[in-house]
Amino acid sequence: MGLETTITKVLRGHPASRINFKIDSLIINDVQMEKVAKAIERGDILVKVDATGDQLDASYSSWKTRRVKEGEKKLIGVITLKNKDVAMRAIGRAAIYHESVHALMNVNDIKITMHNDEVAAYLADALYLKLSDIHQVGGGAPEQAIFNAAFAIVDSKKMIKQAQVALRWDDCNKLREAIKAHSAYGG
């Protein structure tokens, strides 16, 4: 199975099919993530194995503003996996889903702040983990603060039990502040 198939299976399978929320007008659900899966299948989003940093199983790089060389296909972006086995673990699949939320912003041409983009991605990540029966993740204090804030929203808004949860951006203030405090996001 190729990397593209690996990622599209994550986006189309369980528990991704149960993720369904919106923050103001931004919607994260199976219908929206199918757009990312189709972009991967069309070759509009490249998938590769390469370095992703010490703590990341996956990463996404937007190529929306990248200059295209003559004869080169214009891509939306690139999802990079640390290794081909990332999808073997629930935490790795959650990371793939997280990065695919970033890709969704490009696929749908949504203009969003970097911090709100991360809010949506971490909230989706936390939902994926909880639906996979994972309630805690590793990492240092900054990472723990982000996931604790995301898990708190999932729990307080009963996002596992309800069909679609409608949030406002200000419902996510603690998560956004935890993200902003992390050195990777400007803290």
Number of C-alpha atoms within 10 A of each C-alpha: 5 9 20 18 14 18 24 21 15 21 25 16 12 13 18 24 16 20 23 21 21 16 18 11 10 18 18 20 19 18 12 18 24 16 16 26 25 14 20 24 16 11 16 18 26 20 21 17 15 14 14 16 10 7 10 13 22 27 21 21 15 17 17 14 10 11 9 12 8 7 6 8 10 17 18 22 24 20 25 23 26 19 15 14 14 20 21 10 10 18 20 20 27 29 26 26 24 23 25 27 26 23 29 23 17 18 22 11 11 12 9 11 9 11 16 17 18 21 25 25 24 26 27 27 26 29 28 26 23 19 17 16 10 13 13 13 13 10 11 8 10 17 17 15 19 24 24 19 24 25 23 17 20 19 14 8 15 13 21 17 11 12 11 17 17 15 16 12 15 11 13 19 14 18 27 22 16 21 25 18 16 15 9 9 12 9 11
